[in-house]
Amino acid sequence: MQENGFDTQEHTKKLAEKFIAERNPTGWFEELYKEARGDNEKIPWADLEPNRFLRAWAERVNLQGNGRQALVVGCGLGDDAKFLHELNFDVTAFDISPTAIDWARRLHSGTDIKFVVADLFNTPKEWYQAFEFVLEVYTIQPLPLEMRPKVIDAITNFVEFNGKLVVVTRGREDDEEPLELPWALSRKDLARFEANGLRQIYFEEMFGDE
């Protein structure tokens, strides 16, 4: 995305690389949201719409919340959380960026979505295996590869017994090297969710821009 000659994708990538090099791999999220100063077009993934792959899948399976507890990981401005809320889920959504959470609360002030500032690796203890539906969209792939097992383990821990986890991510083949940020996930990467006790019940390859 470019605006007046400013390439938001390239700027975001360079910002992430800078923070990762400084051994602060999650610090760039807050910096990016602060820099945006309320302009969602400065955030590459913030188009004020739910993720189109999530929406297409939800429509296809006729997803209904029926009051179930849902958690959105790395919610950003909260559009996916709002989508689940409209499907009658009781939604909690968190992000490491206080600026993003304040922004999301303003955007969705007419809902009862619980927007929370939290670090994936230091979430409230009561969230452990507490959610019947957990949603992760593009939050694993921008984090360094060496963090991936820990990230997947942390996300798994939110899912209650017999709960469901939906992961939306860029994909790659198992023998394909993840050369640059965002680092796409392979089937082998996703298999760690199963190693943690979850069972894959649905997998779909979808094509198109994020």
N, C-alpha and C positions, 0 to 999 in steps of 0.2 A: 504494500500500500504506500503510495506517495502522495504527499500534500504539499503543494507549493515547492516542489523539488526536494522535500524532506522524505526520506525513505524510512518509514517506521519499522519495517521488518529488519532492515540492516542496522538501524540504531539499536533496536532491542537486542539483536544478536551480539553486537559489540558491548553493550552494557552488561549483558549476562556473562560474556567471556571475561570482562574486567573483574567482576565480583568473584567469579569462579577462580580466577588466577590469584585473587587475594584471600582465597580460602573462606569465602563467605557466599556459598553457592545459592542461598535463598534470599540474600539481601537485596538483590537487584529488583525484585518484584515491588517492594515498597518504593524504591527510587523511581521506578518507571511510572507508577501511579501518581506519585507526587509531581513528577515532571509534567504529567499530562494536564494538570490544573483543571480538571473537570471536562476535558475534551476527550471523549471516548475514541475518537479517530486516531489519537496518539497511542492507543493500546491495540496491538495487531489483532487480538482475538476478541475484542469488545465491540461487537456490532449491534448490541442491545436486542439480540434475538437468541433463542435457545439454539444449541448446536444442531445443525441440520441433520446430521447422522442420527443423533439421539432422537430427534423428533420423528424422523422417518421410521426408525425402529419401533418407537412407542406407538405410532399409529398402526403399524403393521401387526403388532401383537395385542393391540387394544389395551395398553397399559392403564391400569386403574389403581389409585392409591388406597382407596377405602379406609382412609385415616391412618394408614401404616406410618411408622417412624422412618424417615428417610434422612440420609446425610449426604451432602454434596462436598466433596473434597476440593480444596483450592477453588472456591466459588467465584473469585473475581467480582464482577459487578452484579452477579446474582441472577442472570437470565435463565440459566438451567434450573436454579432453585425455584424461580417463579413458575417455570414450566411444570415442574413436579407439583408445586402448590396448586396449580390450576387443575391437576389431575387428582386432587384430593389426597395428597400425601401431607403428613405433618412434618414439615421440613426444618432441619437444622443445616446451616451452611457455614463453612469456615474458610478463612484465608489468613495467611501469615501477614498480609499487608493491612495495617490499620486504616490507611487511606482508602483502600478498596472496600473495606467493610463499611466505613462511613458513607461512601458513595453508594454502595448497594442498599444500605438502609434508607437513604434518601429516595433512591429510584423506586423502591418497593415499600414505601411507608404505609401503603394501604393494605398490606398483608400482615399475617402473623408469623411470617418466616423468622426464625431465630438466627440472626447473623452474628457470628462469633469470631473474634480475633484469636487465632490459635496456630501454633507450630505443629506440623504433622507429627513431630517426634516428641511433643509435650502437650498432648491433648488431655482434657478432663478424664479422670479415671472412670467416671460413670459412662463414658462412651464405649468402653471395652465391650465388644460383642453386644451392642445395645440397639443396633439398627436393622430393621427388616429389609431395607433397600439402601444400598450405598452406590453413589455415582462418582466416577472418576473420569474426567474429560481433559486430556492433554496435559495433565499435571506431572506425570512421571517423566515424559520425554525431555523436558528442558533441564533436568537435574543430572549431574555427572554420573557416568556409568557405574563408578565404584559405589555410589549411593543406592543403586537400583534395588538390590536385595532388601536393604533396610526399608526403603520406601514401600515396596510391595508388602513386606511383612506388616508395616504399620497400617496400611490400608486394609489388609486382611482382618486385622484385629477389631475393626469396627463392625464386622458382619456378624449378626447373631446366628445362633443355630437355626438352620433352615431358612436363613435370610438369603438375599440375592445381591450380587455385585455386578454392576455394568461398567465396563471399561471401554472408553473410546480413545483410540490412539493411532498415530502413524504406525504403519507396519513395514517390516522388512523380512526377507528370507533369513533362515538360520545361518546360512553361509555367507550372508552379505554383511560387510563391515559397516558399523554405524560411524560414519566418518566425521560428521559435523552436527552441531546443535541446530535444531532439536534432534536428539538421538532416538530414532524410531525403535519400536519394540518388535522382537521376533516371537514366534510361537514358543521358542525355548524360554524366553524371558517370562512370557505369560504363564508358562507351566509352573512357575514358582507359586502362583496362587493355589494351584492344585496340590503342590507339595505341602502347602500350609493347611490343607484340609478342605479346601473348596472343590467343587466338582463342576467342570465346564459342561454347560447344558446347551450353549448356543454360541456359534462363531460365524461371523459374516465379514467378508471383505467388501468394502465399499470404496468407490473411486471418486475422486474429485478434490477440489481445493478445500482446505480446512475452513 
